[in-house]
Amino acid sequence: MPPGGPRRSSIQDAGPANPYLRRPGRPVLAPTPYVGAYAGRRAVSGSAITLVVVSAVCLFPFLLVTQLPALIIGLMAINARDDLARADRLARRGWWAFAAGLAAIVALFVSAAALLFSVMLAVIG
């Protein structure tokens, strides 16, 4: 044995653990001066974000009012951050509403074209 007792390792002489080092299995969040700022940030469904953007693009410049339900459902899906399964379910329903809105626009366009064609035939013939 060395004089003064057994040798101590550098780990035993180390100070307190650095709270900013990443430990396996659990993330360490840095303290913030704001209460709850960015703490436990939850994921947002990418499909819901895409649905809101596409619905808004179709709603405002093209005046497709049929896309309003898809926009509302997409916003509900974004707000459902606590439950990702619910957010995905809402996003899926929003995409169905978007498709139904597009189908309604196509049906209105086809019926308007048929009506215009029949009026033109009545005037000509």
trRosetta pair geometry for C-beta under 8 A, 3 or more apart (Angstrom, degrees):
i j d omega theta_ij theta_ji phi_ij phi_ji
1 5 7.0 -35 171 -148 121 26
1 6 6.4 -68 -145 -75 103 65
2 5 7.4 -11 77 78 80 25
2 6 7.3 104 39 -122 93 27
2 7 6.1 53 30 -51 140 92
8 12 4.7 -109 -174 76 101 134
8 13 5.7 101 126 -44 125 101
9 12 5.0 102 57 3 76 98
9 13 7.4 -158 96 4 44 88
10 13 5.8 -64 -147 48 38 103
10 14 6.5 62 149 -52 67 91
11 14 5.6 -31 -152 -3 35 120
14 17 8.0 52 128 -80 122 56
17 21 7.0 -99 172 39 91 124
18 21 4.5 86 83 -17 105 105
19 28 6.1 -171 169 179 69 139
20 28 6.6 -172 -129 107 26 130
20 30 6.3 26 -111 -94 96 95
21 28 7.3 50 74 32 39 151
22 27 7.0 -29 -136 -129 92 58
22 28 6.3 -155 -110 21 47 103
23 26 5.9 -3 84 60 106 81
23 28 6.3 84 12 -36 94 113
29 38 7.9 180 -159 113 124 91
29 39 6.1 106 146 -125 163 74
29 40 7.9 -66 -53 -44 160 53
32 37 4.6 -116 123 65 153 109
32 38 6.5 117 -47 46 158 101
32 39 7.1 -135 21 -52 124 95
33 37 7.8 5 66 25 53 140
34 37 3.5 57 83 -24 119 131
36 39 5.2 -101 -147 34 44 118
38 41 5.4 -20 -164 -56 64 114
42 81 4.0 114 101 159 134 114
42 82 6.6 -66 -125 -81 167 41
43 81 7.2 167 71 -155 39 90
43 84 6.5 18 77 -96 107 125
44 48 6.6 -107 169 66 87 121
44 49 6.2 79 129 -48 118 112
44 78 5.8 17 -155 -143 117 75
44 81 5.9 -46 -90 -105 72 101
44 87 7.5 -139 -155 -174 51 154
45 48 4.0 80 80 2 107 108
45 49 7.0 -179 95 -9 59 80
45 77 5.9 -63 50 156 135 110
45 78 7.3 -124 45 -92 88 52
45 84 6.7 142 -67 -151 95 79
45 87 4.4 -179 -23 137 128 116
45 88 5.6 176 -115 -77 140 63
45 91 5.2 -129 126 -39 147 148
46 49 5.6 -52 -149 36 38 111
46 50 6.3 38 153 -18 68 106
47 50 5.7 -54 -147 39 32 111
47 51 6.2 37 152 -24 65 106
47 77 7.7 -68 94 148 86 151
47 88 6.9 70 48 -129 134 67
47 91 4.2 99 106 161 110 146
47 92 7.6 20 135 -60 149 58
47 95 7.3 -52 175 -46 112 124
48 51 5.5 -51 -146 34 31 115
48 52 6.5 31 155 -19 64 103
48 74 5.4 150 -165 -158 70 72
48 77 3.6 -152 -118 112 127 121
48 78 4.9 175 138 -63 129 69
48 87 5.9 -65 -39 177 145 97
48 90 7.0 34 -101 93 116 100
48 91 4.2 -101 -71 -90 75 115
48 94 7.1 88 -121 35 68 153
49 52 5.9 -54 -151 34 31 109
49 53 6.5 27 154 -15 65 107
49 74 7.9 137 -83 -178 12 109
49 78 6.6 93 -75 -95 65 112
50 53 5.8 -58 -147 39 31 109
50 54 6.1 23 160 -13 68 110
51 54 6.1 -59 -140 42 26 104
51 55 5.9 23 162 -16 64 113
51 70 6.3 -129 180 169 102 96
51 71 7.9 -178 141 -101 84 38
51 73 7.5 -64 144 93 142 89
51 74 3.8 -162 107 -105 109 122
51 77 7.0 48 56 47 140 144
51 91 5.7 -174 -10 -148 145 82
51 94 4.7 66 -180 119 153 132
51 95 6.1 -103 -103 -68 119 74
51 98 6.6 -136 -146 -42 92 141
52 55 6.0 -58 -140 41 25 109
52 56 6.1 23 160 -18 62 111
52 71 6.3 82 -134 -142 61 66
52 74 3.9 -180 -67 135 74 133
52 75 6.1 99 -107 -64 120 65
52 78 6.5 1 -39 -35 145 133
53 56 5.9 -59 -146 38 26 109
53 57 6.3 26 155 -19 63 107
54 57 5.7 -53 -147 36 31 112
54 58 6.4 24 156 -12 65 107
54 98 7.0 39 105 -141 118 148
55 58 5.9 -59 -147 42 30 106
55 59 5.9 31 154 -26 67 112
55 67 4.7 178 -153 167 80 111
55 68 7.9 134 175 -92 115 17
55 70 4.4 -163 -106 104 132 105
55 71 3.9 -172 129 -73 134 78
55 74 5.8 -176 16 3 142 146
55 94 7.6 -76 -49 175 143 110
55 98 6.1 -109 -84 -101 97 110
56 59 5.5 -53 -137 35 30 113
56 60 6.2 10 174 -6 67 110
56 71 6.0 104 -65 -118 67 121
57 60 7.1 -61 -135 39 19 93
57 61 6.8 -17 -174 20 57 109
57 62 8.0 43 140 4 60 108
58 61 8.0 -76 -135 51 15 81
58 62 5.5 -44 -162 46 52 127
58 64 4.7 -41 156 49 93 134
58 67 4.6 124 97 -47 118 169
58 98 7.9 117 37 -148 155 98
58 101 7.9 116 125 117 144 133
59 62 7.5 61 22 56 2 82
59 63 7.6 28 177 -119 41 19
59 64 6.0 -95 -99 65 40 77
59 65 7.3 73 -141 -100 81 33
59 67 4.7 -130 -71 83 85 117
59 68 6.3 103 -121 -74 126 63
59 71 5.9 -5 -41 -46 149 144
60 63 7.6 0 -179 -69 16 48
64 67 4.8 56 108 -4 105 111
64 101 6.6 96 156 158 112 117
64 105 6.0 -29 -136 -81 111 141
65 68 5.6 -10 -175 -19 59 117
66 69 7.8 -37 175 20 48 97
66 100 7.7 -136 170 111 112 71
66 101 3.5 154 133 -151 99 91
66 102 7.5 177 104 -46 130 29
66 104 4.8 -173 -133 72 152 129
66 105 5.8 -147 33 -49 147 92
67 70 5.1 -53 -164 41 66 117
67 71 6.1 71 139 -26 82 100
67 98 6.3 33 -131 -124 87 72
67 101 4.8 135 -76 144 55 162
67 102 8.0 47 -78 -53 95 70
68 71 5.6 -54 -147 35 34 113
68 72 6.4 32 157 -18 67 105
69 72 5.7 -55 -146 38 34 110
69 73 6.2 30 158 -15 68 107
69 94 8.0 -167 131 -131 73 66
69 97 4.5 -119 110 -176 109 137
69 101 7.0 -179 46 -62 99 120
70 73 5.9 -55 -143 40 30 108
70 74 6.2 35 154 -22 63 108
70 94 5.0 101 -153 -173 67 79
70 95 7.4 76 -140 -88 112 20
70 97 4.2 -178 -77 100 76 105
70 98 3.9 85 -118 -69 154 77
70 101 6.0 -93 -16 -2 122 141
71 74 5.6 -55 -147 36 29 114
71 75 6.5 29 155 -17 63 104
72 75 5.8 -54 -151 35 32 110
72 76 6.5 34 150 -19 64 104
73 76 5.5 -51 -150 35 36 114
73 77 6.4 39 150 -23 65 103
73 90 5.7 -166 178 179 87 88
73 91 7.8 154 136 -99 97 27
73 93 5.7 -120 -172 100 145 96
73 94 3.6 -173 102 -90 116 92
73 97 5.7 125 14 22 146 149
74 77 5.5 -51 -149 33 34 113
74 78 6.6 34 152 -19 64 101
74 90 7.8 156 -98 136 26 100
74 91 6.8 60 -117 -116 66 69
74 94 4.6 119 -61 -161 71 157
75 78 5.6 -49 -149 33 36 111
75 79 6.4 31 153 -15 65 107
76 79 5.7 -59 -149 41 32 109
76 80 6.4 33 152 -25 66 107
76 90 5.4 -126 102 -169 101 146
76 94 8.0 177 51 -67 97 121
77 80 5.7 -54 -147 31 33 112
77 87 4.8 101 -170 -158 75 68
77 88 7.7 111 -153 -57 116 14
77 90 3.7 -171 -84 98 90 116
77 91 4.4 112 -154 -59 161 75
77 94 6.1 -86 -18 -16 136 140
78 81 7.4 2 167 -56 45 88
78 87 7.4 86 -80 -143 18 113
80 83 5.6 -53 173 59 98 85
80 84 8.0 149 124 -94 92 23
80 86 4.7 -114 173 104 141 108
80 87 4.2 -176 89 -76 106 80
80 90 6.0 124 18 10 147 145
81 84 7.7 6 -164 -76 39 68
81 87 6.8 51 -88 -68 31 143
83 86 3.9 42 107 17 118 116
83 87 6.5 159 93 -17 63 84
84 87 5.3 -52 -144 37 38 115
84 88 6.3 39 156 -19 68 102
85 88 5.9 -53 -150 36 30 109
85 89 6.4 32 151 -19 63 107
86 89 5.5 -54 -147 37 33 114
86 90 6.3 33 155 -18 66 105
87 90 5.8 -54 -146 38 30 109
87 91 6.3 32 153 -20 64 106
88 91 5.6 -52 -145 36 32 113
88 92 6.4 36 154 -21 64 103
89 92 5.8 -52 -151 33 30 112
89 93 6.6 27 152 -14 63 105
90 93 5.7 -55 -148 40 34 109
90 94 6.2 40 150 -24 66 105
91 94 5.4 -52 -148 34 33 117
91 95 6.6 35 153 -21 64 99
92 95 5.8 -51 -153 31 32 110
92 96 6.8 32 148 -17 63 102
93 96 5.5 -51 -152 36 38 113
93 97 6.4 40 148 -19 67 102
94 97 5.4 -51 -148 36 35 112
94 98 6.3 41 149 -23 65 101
95 98 5.3 -47 -148 33 36 117
95 99 6.4 37 152 -18 65 102
96 99 5.7 -51 -147 37 33 110
96 100 6.3 34 152 -19 65 105
97 100 5.6 -52 -145 38 33 112
97 101 6.3 38 153 -22 64 104
98 101 5.7 -54 -151 34 29 113
98 102 6.6 27 152 -15 63 104
99 102 5.7 -53 -149 37 33 110
99 103 6.3 35 151 -20 66 105
100 103 5.5 -52 -145 37 33 113
100 104 6.3 37 152 -23 65 103
101 104 5.6 -51 -148 33 32 112
101 105 6.6 33 152 -18 63 102
102 105 5.6 -51 -150 34 35 112
102 106 6.4 34 152 -17 66 104
103 106 5.7 -53 -147 38 33 111
103 107 6.2 34 153 -19 66 106
104 107 5.7 -53 -144 38 31 111
104 108 6.3 32 155 -18 65 105
105 108 5.8 -54 -147 38 30 110
105 109 6.3 31 153 -20 64 107
106 109 5.6 -55 -147 37 31 113
106 110 6.3 29 155 -18 66 106
107 110 5.8 -53 -144 37 30 109
107 111 6.2 25 158 -14 65 108
108 111 5.9 -57 -142 41 29 106
108 112 6.1 29 157 -19 65 109
109 112 5.8 -56 -145 38 27 110
109 113 6.3 28 155 -19 63 107
110 113 5.7 -54 -147 37 30 111
110 114 6.3 30 154 -18 64 106
111 114 5.6 -51 -144 37 34 112
111 115 6.3 35 155 -19 65 105
112 115 5.7 -53 -145 37 32 111
112 116 6.2 33 154 -18 64 107
113 116 5.7 -54 -146 38 30 112
113 117 6.2 33 154 -21 64 107
114 117 5.6 -53 -146 37 31 113
114 118 6.3 28 156 -17 65 106
115 118 5.8 -55 -146 38 30 108
115 119 6.4 31 155 -18 65 105
116 119 5.8 -54 -147 36 31 110
116 120 6.4 32 154 -19 64 105
117 120 5.7 -54 -148 36 30 111
117 121 6.5 29 153 -17 64 105
118 121 5.6 -50 -145 37 34 111
118 122 6.4 35 153 -20 64 104
119 122 5.7 -54 -147 36 33 111
119 123 6.4 30 155 -18 66 106
120 123 5.8 -55 -146 37 31 108
120 124 6.1 22 159 -11 67 112
121 124 5.9 -59 -138 44 29 105
121 125 5.5 -12 176 15 67 120
122 125 6.8 -65 -118 54 18 85
